[in-house]
């Protein structure tokens, strides 16, 4: 298992700024709890899409679209909190990756 940070991970930092600016243009309040809570809301929509898919009322594309919204909401939250997503992801991976080593 590789714990090397992909080169493109830093692209997420620029994308987070773009997402934050996009949310600003949409008039989404610049407030920590608003932008962080959006991640949870979007996560619920992924679950909803999975449930619908299990009943044949949604496709995998619907699940992927909702999952993409989770990623974008997380980037918006990172921008709001003034943190670089690449640093958070790399730090968490460094903590989590060793758990599967035995």
C-alpha positions as CSV (number, residue, x, y, z in Angstrom):
1,X,0.0,0.0,0.0
2,X,1.4,3.4,-1.0
3,X,1.1,6.2,1.4
4,X,2.6,8.7,-1.0
5,X,0.5,11.8,-1.6
6,X,-0.6,12.0,-5.3
7,X,0.7,15.0,-7.1
8,X,-2.8,16.1,-8.0
9,X,-3.9,16.3,-4.4
10,X,-2.8,19.9,-4.2
11,X,-5.2,20.6,-7.0
12,X,-7.9,20.2,-4.4
13,X,-6.6,23.3,-2.6
14,X,-7.3,25.5,-5.7
15,X,-10.6,23.7,-6.3
16,X,-11.7,24.4,-2.7
17,X,-11.1,28.1,-3.2
18,X,-13.2,27.9,-6.5
19,X,-16.0,26.1,-4.6
20,X,-15.9,28.7,-1.8
21,X,-16.2,31.5,-4.4
22,X,-19.0,29.7,-6.2
23,X,-20.9,29.4,-2.9
24,X,-20.3,33.1,-2.3
25,X,-21.8,34.0,-5.7
26,X,-24.8,31.8,-4.9
27,X,-25.3,33.7,-1.7
28,X,-24.6,30.8,0.6
29,X,-23.9,32.3,4.0
30,X,-20.2,32.5,4.9
31,X,-20.6,30.8,8.3
32,X,-18.7,27.8,9.6
33,X,-21.7,25.8,10.7
34,X,-23.6,26.5,7.4
35,X,-20.9,25.3,5.1
36,X,-19.9,22.4,7.3
37,X,-23.5,21.2,7.8
38,X,-23.8,21.1,4.1
39,X,-21.5,18.1,4.0
40,X,-23.9,16.1,6.3
41,X,-26.9,17.2,4.2
42,X,-25.2,16.0,1.0
43,X,-24.2,12.7,2.8
44,X,-27.9,12.1,3.5
45,X,-28.7,12.6,-0.1
46,X,-26.2,9.9,-1.1
47,X,-27.9,7.5,1.3
48,X,-31.3,8.5,-0.2
49,X,-30.0,7.8,-3.7
50,X,-28.7,4.4,-2.6
51,X,-32.1,3.5,-1.1
52,X,-33.8,4.6,-4.3
53,X,-31.4,2.6,-6.4
54,X,-32.1,-0.5,-4.4
55,X,-35.8,-0.1,-5.4
56,X,-35.0,0.6,-9.0
57,X,-36.0,4.3,-8.8
58,X,-32.4,5.6,-9.2
59,X,-29.3,4.8,-11.2
60,X,-25.7,4.5,-10.1
61,X,-25.2,7.9,-11.9
62,X,-27.6,9.4,-9.3
63,X,-25.5,8.0,-6.5
64,X,-22.3,9.3,-8.0
65,X,-23.8,12.7,-8.5
66,X,-24.8,12.9,-4.9
67,X,-21.4,11.6,-3.8
68,X,-19.7,14.3,-5.9
69,X,-21.9,16.8,-4.1
70,X,-20.4,15.5,-0.8
71,X,-16.9,16.0,-2.1
72,X,-17.7,19.5,-3.3
73,X,-19.4,20.4,0.0
74,X,-16.4,19.2,1.9
75,X,-14.2,21.4,-0.2
76,X,-16.4,24.3,0.5
77,X,-16.2,23.6,4.2
78,X,-12.4,23.4,4.0
79,X,-12.3,26.8,2.3
80,X,-14.6,28.3,4.9
81,X,-12.4,27.0,7.7
82,X,-9.3,28.2,6.0
83,X,-7.6,24.8,5.7
84,X,-5.9,23.2,2.8
85,X,-7.7,20.0,1.9
86,X,-4.5,18.4,0.7
87,X,-3.0,18.8,4.1
88,X,-6.0,17.4,5.9
89,X,-6.3,14.4,3.6
90,X,-2.6,13.6,3.7
91,X,-2.5,13.9,7.5
92,X,-5.6,11.7,7.9
93,X,-4.2,9.1,5.5
94,X,-1.0,9.0,7.4
95,X,-3.0,8.1,10.5
96,X,-5.5,5.7,8.9
97,X,-3.3,3.8,6.5
98,X,-1.2,1.9,9.1
99,X,-4.4,0.5,10.6
100,X,-4.5,-2.1,7.8
101,X,-0.9,-3.1,8.3
102,X,-0.3,-6.2,10.4
